[in-house]
Amino acid sequence: MTNFSEWFHDILEEAELIDSRYPIKGMHVWLPHGFQLRKEILNILKNILDREHEEVLFPLLIPESELAKEGMHIKGFEEEVYWITHGGLTELKQKLALRPTSETAMYPMFALWVRSHNDLPLKIYQTVNTFRYETKHTRPLIRIREITTFTEAHTVHSSRKEAEDQVDKAIEFYKEYFDLLALPYLITQRPVWDKFPGADYTMAFDTIMPDGKTLQIGTVHNLDQSFAQTFDISFENPAGEHELGYQTCYGISDRVIASVIGVHGDEAGLCLPPNVAPNQMVIVPIIFKKEGQEVLEKCRILKTSLQKQGFRIHLDDRDIRAGKKYYDWEMRGVPLRIEIGPRDLKNNSAVIARRDTGEKFKVDLDNITEKVTETLNSITSNLREKAWEKLNSSIKQVDSVEEAQKQIEESKGIISFAWCGREECGKDIEEKVRVDILGIQGKEKNGNCFHCGSNAKYRALLSKTY
Amino acid sequence: MTNFSEWFHDILEEAELIDSRYPIKGMHVWLPHGFQLRKEILNILKNILDREHEEVLFPLLIPESELAKEGMHIKGFEEEVYWITHGGLTELKQKLALRPTSETAMYPMFALWVRSHNDLPLKIYQTVNTFRYETKHTRPLIRIREITTFTEAHTVHSSRKEAEDQVDKAIEFYKEYFDLLALPYLITQRPVWDKFPGADYTMAFDTIMPDGKTLQIGTVHNLDQSFAQTFDISFENPAGEHELGYQTCYGISDRVIASVIGVHGDEAGLCLPPNVAPNQMVIVPIIFKKEGQEVLEKCRILKTSLQKQGFRIHLDDRDIRAGKKYYDWEMRGVPLRIEIGPRDLKNNSAVIARRDTGEKFKVDLDNITEKVTETLNSITSNLREKAWEKLNSSIKQVDSVEEAQKQIEESKGIISFAWCGREECGKDIEEKVRVDILGIQGKEKNGNCFHCGSNAKYRALLSKTY
C-alpha cells in the first residue's frame, strides 16, 4: 500500500470497526464488527493469562496521594493524567486521577494482602480502560486518549530470581500470543532512559507496520523492590524476617488490534488471521432462478453443521450480486469464502476461496470440515511467514551513524548496530539520527560501537516509531 | 439472619468477593472469587442480549455540552456527575463528565448512523463502568460510586408502537434473566416523579432483600421522541418524509450481584444458584492413610470427566480436615459437594451433599452425570421457589394510609394498595408513610383510593427501598 496512514484510516471506517467522529479527540466508538474483533483478540490473551493468573478488577480512580507516592512514576505520568476535581457541584477534597496504568491503584492493596511467604507468588491481571491526555497528534488504536483493552498483569515474588524468571515467562506468554495472531516481533531491552517510570528494566515487543515504522505492542517490566519499598509490600520469609517483595508487571493494549489490522491488511482491505476473525468463513450461495431454494437449503445445512463444530461462520443470503458480496467480505478480511451453486449441488461439492492468496479450489462436501480446518491453519501459517519475512527483510545492519542517518531518511526500515551501551553515547546517537533507540537485542562480543568506537557490548536497534 | 446489613458486609469479605478497603469511598476491588461470580452473572445477561442486540463500546467521557443538551436529563444527574477539569497540568477548554449512563454519549452518534427507515430498528448494548458521586451512605454493590457492570441497551425504532413493543420485549428478557438467577421480582411502572430523567415512562424490576427492603435490579425506559428531538435522530420514512426516531433504553447493574448474594444466602454463608456459581461442585476426598492414593486418583478421574461435560468443578485436595473443607465450600456457596472415601471406592459410589437443603445421598458413579445434572436443576428450582414464596408472603394488602404507616414501622414488607394515580395524592402518601411508592403494578377496577378516597385506578406498591 502506498499510503499506510490513509489506508488505515479508511479501512477502520469501511470495515465498520470504529467510528472516530465521537466529539472528543482521541476517543472512539467500537462498532459491532470492531467490537467482535476486539473481543476475539482479547480472549486469546485472557486464555493464556488465565493459566497462571487470577482475574481481578480495580477501581478506575486513583487518589492523588497514592499516584504521587513513587517519585519517578508520578514524574513519568503527571503531564498526561486526567484529573477529576469535582463531584457534582462540590469540589473534591482530594483530586482523583483516571488510571494511566494501575500500579498505584493496586499496590496499596497488595500491601494489605501480602503478609507471609505463603501468600507469594501473587499473580493477578485485569482488562480495563486507561487514560492518557495525549497532546501529540492522536491516531485511532495507536495513540489514543482512552485505551479500552489494557490488559495488565502484576506479580509479587519472594526472591529477585523468581521475579526475573517471571519476566522470562511473561515474554514467553506474549510470544505465544503474537504467534497466534500471526504477528512478527522484535524483543529488546529498552534503553534505561526509556524504561517504565519506576522500573528496574523494561523488555518490549515491537512489530513493524507497512510504512516501516515500528509499533510497541507489549512491555514487560521488572520492578524489583522499588514499588514494594514505596508501598510497603513486605512478607515474612521462612526465617521469620521481614523482606520487601519483588515485583513485575506487564501489559498489552489496543495497539495489538492496530497491528493485526495493519500488518496483515492489503489493498483489498482487512485480512484477518482465522484465530481472531469475527467470521472465519462466509458462505455465498450462487443462485440462479431455478435451483435457488435447493442451493440455499444446502448452504443452511452446511452453515449449521460447521457452526456446531465451533467455527464462526456467516451465510450471506442477501439478495444482491455475488460479486458485491465477494467485495464486502474480502474488504472485511474474512479468511475463507465458500461458494455453492447449482452445479456444486449435483456434485456434492463446494468452491473454497482463500482471502490471503486468492486461491480457489473445489472440495467434496463430505470432507469439508477437514478441508476448512486445514485451509484455516494454512492461512495462519502463511500470514505469519509473510509477516516475519517482511520484518526480517526490513532490518539492515549498518556500521556508522552517518549510514544510519541516510538509511532512516531514505528507506523505511530498522537499523541494527553495534553499541557500547553508554547512556551518553546512546543519547548522542538518537540526537544525530533523530529517531529513538528501540533497545538492546542481545550481547555483541566483537567489534566496536558504531558511534563512539569503544568496545561494543550490545547489538541494538533504531527505527522510526509510532 | 438477624442483621442482614452486617451479614452482607461480612460475607463479601469472608467469601473473598470484594475488598472494600480501597482508599476511595464507594469504590471496591473485585477479588478473584468475586470476579468469577460477576463474570458468570454477566455472561447470562449478555447471552440473552446477544440474541437481538449488537455489542458496542462507547467512550467513558462525555463533553459537558452534550450532557447538558437534554434539560430534564442534566437536571437529574448534575449533582452526581464526576467532572474532569484538567489533562495533565493543562486546564481543559471544556469539562468532561464520567458517564453516569450513556444516552448523551451515544445519541449524537445515533444521529449520524440513522438516516432511513432501513437503518431501523437499531439495537445495541454495552457493558461498562459508570460513575455516580453518591453523597448518601455507600454500600458495596448496592450504592457505589463506580458501577462496574452497567449493561445498557439502547434501541431506535420507526414507530411508537414498535418502541412500546420493545419495552415489553425488554421486560421479557429481564424476566428470563432473573429466572435463571432464581431471583423473584416485582414489576411496576414507576410514578411519574420517579421516572428516568427524560423518559416518557419507566418500568422497573425490584426484588426483596432479607431485611424486607426492596432493591431495584433493572429498569426499562420508553424515551419516546424526547431524546431524538434533542439529538436530532431522524429518519426518512417510506413516504419520503423526515420523522424523529422512537427510542427505548434499559439497563442492569451490580445490584443484581448483590441480589444473588443477599436473596439466596443464609447463616452458613453464600448459597449460589448453579447457573452462576464459579464452582458448581467441589469434590472432597475422604482420605485415611491406607487407600489415600486410590481415593485421590478416583477423584481426579471424576473431576476430569465432569469437567469435560462442561461443569465448573473443583477438587479440594488440600491436606486439612474434611470438616474444614465442608465449612469453606458451604460458606462460599458451592451448590454441590461430592465426597468420595475408601468405602465409596469399593462400592463405585459417591456421596452428594446439597448446599441449599443440606440433604445428603449416595449415588452410583456410573450415572453420576445424570444425578448431578438433576440435582443442580432441582437446586435452582428450589432456590427460585423459596425466594418467590418469601417475596409473595411479604406483600400485604392494606386499606388505609394509617395501616400502611403502622405496617412499615412494625414489619418488614411491601404494602399493596388501591390508588387513584394522582401525583398530588401520591406525594402526600409518600410524605405520610415516609417511604417511596415503588410504582403501579396493574389496573384496579373497583374500590377507592386508600388515601384520598376517590375512584381507584391502580394497584400500587409501597416499601422501604435501598
Interface residues (C-beta under 8 A of the other chain):
Chain A: D19 R21 Y22 P23 I24 M27 H28 V29 W30 L31 P32 F35 Q36 R38 K39 E54 E55 V56 L57 F58 P59 L60 L61 P63 E66 E78 E79 E80 V81 Y82 W83 I84 T85 H86 G87 G88 L89 T90 L96 L98 A105 P108 M109 L112 I124 N129 Y133 T135 E146 T148
Chain B: D19 R21 Y22 P23 I24 M27 H28 V29 W30 L31 P32 F35 Q36 R38 K39 E54 E55 V56 L57 F58 P59 L60 L61 P63 E66 E78 E79 E80 V81 Y82 W83 I84 T85 H86 G87 G88 L89 T90 L96 L98 A105 P108 M109 L112 I124 N129 F131 Y133 T135 E146 T148
